[in-house]
């Protein structure tokens, strides 16, 4: 369960909401698997519904197009990252908390997480030649960045400059996006040097070089 800045937890979802989310994720996984194997052009909404074990009308109840179907899978990683970052608490060192949460969210802890990374690579490769799929990828990151601002603001404290908060959220979000896109271009490993986690930390440090909020003087760290 994700947490809000300051340690508050959101209301528990109802059983109906959990079932709806589970169905959406099943469809998203089916879409990712088929897109990775066949590409978007070789996959229909009917194929995805069949693979997910749902009726076509159920598919269209949740998604407008076959490309939209992968949104919940892509957004899940961003949700985990924000939850890890928020859990650091308001007294955490923001640069360190960002790096550790990035590593924890992109380093696969089990076979399911590793499979998720492989699907992400397949989707990003397919998106190169599919504008609709690429639009879903950018939309997910834009929505994540907007939610990330609240988390960063909570960690930075009430005196933080809103512009610095916005820039920090943009830098952190783009660090993950660029890292994953770069990793997807080749056969890089899922762990260790060249993995999404190490690439994202490298990008984050590069992006953060000019941001006071992410690179504060030593006497301001931890305040």
C-alpha positions as CSV (number, residue, x, y, z in Angstrom):
1,X,0.0,0.0,0.0
2,X,1.4,3.4,-0.9
3,X,1.6,6.2,1.6
4,X,1.1,9.9,1.3
5,X,3.7,12.5,2.3
6,X,3.9,12.9,6.1
7,X,3.2,9.2,6.7
8,X,-0.6,9.4,6.2
9,X,-2.1,6.3,4.5
10,X,-4.9,6.5,1.9
11,X,-8.3,4.9,2.6
12,X,-8.3,1.1,2.0
13,X,-9.8,0.2,-1.3
14,X,-13.1,-1.7,-1.3
15,X,-13.2,-5.3,-2.5
16,X,-14.9,-4.2,-5.8
17,X,-12.0,-1.7,-6.4
18,X,-9.4,-4.3,-5.7
19,X,-11.0,-6.8,-8.1
20,X,-11.3,-4.0,-10.7
21,X,-7.6,-3.2,-10.3
22,X,-6.6,-6.9,-10.5
23,X,-8.6,-7.3,-13.7
24,X,-7.0,-4.3,-15.2
25,X,-3.5,-5.6,-14.3
26,X,-4.3,-9.0,-15.8
27,X,-5.3,-7.3,-19.0
28,X,-2.2,-5.1,-18.9
29,X,0.1,-8.1,-18.5
30,X,-1.6,-9.9,-21.3
31,X,-1.1,-6.9,-23.6
32,X,2.5,-6.5,-22.6
33,X,3.2,-10.2,-23.3
34,X,1.6,-10.1,-26.7
35,X,3.1,-6.7,-27.7
36,X,6.5,-8.1,-26.8
37,X,6.0,-11.3,-28.8
38,X,4.1,-9.9,-31.8
39,X,4.3,-6.1,-31.7
40,X,1.2,-3.8,-31.5
41,X,0.5,-4.3,-35.2
42,X,0.3,-8.0,-34.8
43,X,-2.0,-7.8,-31.7
44,X,-5.7,-7.0,-31.5
45,X,-7.9,-6.1,-28.6
46,X,-9.6,-9.4,-29.0
47,X,-6.2,-11.2,-28.7
48,X,-5.5,-9.3,-25.5
49,X,-8.9,-10.1,-24.0
50,X,-8.6,-13.8,-24.9
51,X,-5.1,-13.9,-23.3
52,X,-6.4,-12.3,-20.2
53,X,-9.4,-14.5,-20.0
54,X,-12.0,-11.8,-20.1
55,X,-14.7,-10.8,-22.5
56,X,-14.0,-8.2,-25.2
57,X,-16.7,-5.9,-23.6
58,X,-14.8,-6.2,-20.3
59,X,-11.6,-5.0,-22.1
60,X,-13.4,-2.0,-23.5
61,X,-15.0,-1.2,-20.1
62,X,-11.5,-0.4,-18.8
63,X,-9.5,0.7,-21.9
64,X,-10.2,2.7,-25.0
65,X,-7.5,1.0,-27.1
66,X,-5.1,-1.9,-27.1
67,X,-2.2,0.5,-26.4
68,X,-4.0,2.0,-23.4
69,X,-4.1,-1.5,-21.9
70,X,-0.5,-1.5,-20.8
71,X,-0.9,1.7,-18.7
72,X,-1.5,0.0,-15.4
73,X,1.6,-2.2,-15.8
74,X,3.8,0.8,-16.5
75,X,2.2,2.9,-13.8
76,X,2.7,0.1,-11.2
77,X,6.5,0.7,-11.1
78,X,6.0,4.4,-10.6
79,X,3.6,3.8,-7.8
80,X,6.0,1.5,-6.0
81,X,8.8,4.1,-6.4
82,X,6.7,6.9,-4.9
83,X,5.6,4.7,-2.0
84,X,9.2,3.9,-1.2
85,X,10.2,7.5,-1.4
86,X,7.3,8.7,0.8
87,X,8.2,6.1,3.4
88,X,11.6,7.8,3.9
89,X,9.8,10.4,6.1
90,X,10.2,14.2,6.3
91,X,13.6,14.0,8.1
92,X,15.3,12.1,5.4
93,X,18.1,13.4,3.2
94,X,16.2,14.0,-0.1
95,X,19.1,13.2,-2.5
96,X,19.9,10.0,-0.6
97,X,16.2,9.0,-0.3
98,X,15.7,9.5,-4.1
99,X,18.7,7.4,-4.9
100,X,17.8,4.6,-2.5
101,X,14.1,4.5,-3.6
102,X,15.1,4.5,-7.3
103,X,17.5,1.5,-6.7
104,X,14.9,-0.4,-4.6
105,X,12.1,0.1,-7.2
106,X,14.2,-0.8,-10.3
107,X,16.3,-3.6,-8.8
108,X,14.2,-6.8,-9.3
109,X,13.6,-8.5,-6.0
110,X,12.1,-11.7,-7.5
111,X,11.3,-13.5,-10.7
112,X,8.0,-11.6,-11.2
113,X,9.8,-8.2,-10.9
114,X,12.4,-9.3,-13.4
115,X,9.8,-10.5,-15.8
116,X,8.1,-7.0,-15.4
117,X,11.4,-5.4,-16.4
118,X,11.6,-7.6,-19.5
119,X,8.1,-6.7,-20.5
120,X,9.0,-3.0,-20.0
121,X,11.9,-3.4,-22.4
122,X,9.7,-5.1,-25.0
123,X,7.1,-2.4,-24.7
124,X,9.7,0.4,-25.1
125,X,11.1,-1.3,-28.1
126,X,7.7,-1.6,-29.6
127,X,6.9,2.0,-28.8
128,X,9.6,3.2,-31.1
129,X,7.4,2.4,-34.1
130,X,4.0,2.9,-32.5
131,X,3.1,6.5,-31.7
132,X,0.0,5.5,-29.7
133,X,2.0,3.2,-27.4
134,X,4.7,5.8,-27.0
135,X,2.0,8.3,-26.0
136,X,0.9,5.9,-23.2
137,X,4.5,5.8,-22.0
138,X,4.8,9.6,-21.9
139,X,1.4,10.0,-20.3
140,X,2.2,7.6,-17.5
141,X,5.4,9.4,-16.7
142,X,3.7,12.8,-16.8
143,X,1.1,11.6,-14.3
144,X,3.8,10.1,-12.1
145,X,5.7,13.3,-12.1
146,X,2.7,15.3,-11.0
147,X,2.1,12.9,-8.1
148,X,5.8,12.9,-7.3
149,X,5.7,16.6,-6.6
150,X,3.5,16.0,-3.5
151,X,6.0,13.5,-2.2
152,X,9.0,15.7,-2.8
153,X,7.3,18.6,-1.2
154,X,6.5,16.5,1.9
155,X,10.1,15.4,2.2
156,X,11.6,18.9,1.5
157,X,9.5,20.6,4.1
158,X,7.2,23.6,4.2
159,X,10.0,26.1,3.4
160,X,11.0,24.5,0.2
161,X,10.8,26.6,-3.0
162,X,7.9,25.4,-5.1
163,X,9.9,25.8,-8.2
164,X,12.8,23.7,-6.8
165,X,10.2,21.0,-5.8
166,X,8.8,21.0,-9.3
167,X,12.3,20.8,-10.9
168,X,13.4,18.1,-8.5
169,X,10.3,16.0,-9.3
170,X,10.9,16.5,-13.1
171,X,14.6,15.6,-12.8
172,X,13.8,12.4,-10.8
173,X,11.1,11.3,-13.1
174,X,13.1,12.0,-16.2
175,X,16.1,10.1,-14.7
176,X,14.0,6.9,-14.6
177,X,12.5,7.5,-18.0
178,X,15.8,8.1,-19.7
179,X,17.4,5.2,-17.9
180,X,14.7,2.7,-18.9
181,X,14.7,4.0,-22.5
182,X,18.5,3.7,-22.7
183,X,18.5,0.2,-21.1
184,X,15.7,-0.9,-23.5
185,X,17.8,-0.1,-26.6
186,X,20.3,-2.9,-25.9
187,X,20.6,-6.2,-24.0
188,X,21.8,-4.7,-20.8
189,X,21.4,-6.8,-17.6
190,X,18.6,-6.4,-15.1
191,X,21.1,-6.2,-12.2
192,X,24.5,-4.7,-11.7
193,X,26.4,-2.4,-14.0
194,X,24.3,-1.2,-16.9
195,X,21.0,-2.2,-15.2
196,X,18.1,0.2,-15.0
197,X,18.9,0.9,-11.4
198,X,22.5,1.9,-12.0
199,X,21.6,3.9,-15.1
200,X,18.8,5.8,-13.2
201,X,21.2,6.7,-10.4
202,X,23.7,8.0,-12.9
203,X,21.0,10.1,-14.7
204,X,19.7,11.4,-11.4
205,X,23.1,12.6,-10.3
206,X,23.6,14.3,-13.7
207,X,20.2,16.0,-13.7
208,X,20.6,17.1,-10.0
209,X,23.8,18.9,-10.5
210,X,22.2,22.3,-10.8
211,X,19.3,21.8,-8.4
212,X,19.8,23.3,-4.9
213,X,17.0,21.0,-3.5
214,X,18.8,17.9,-4.7
215,X,22.3,19.1,-4.1
216,X,22.2,21.3,-1.0
217,X,25.2,22.5,1.0
218,X,26.4,20.1,3.7
219,X,25.0,22.3,6.5
220,X,21.5,22.1,5.0
221,X,21.4,18.3,4.4
222,X,18.9,16.5,6.5
223,X,16.9,19.7,7.5
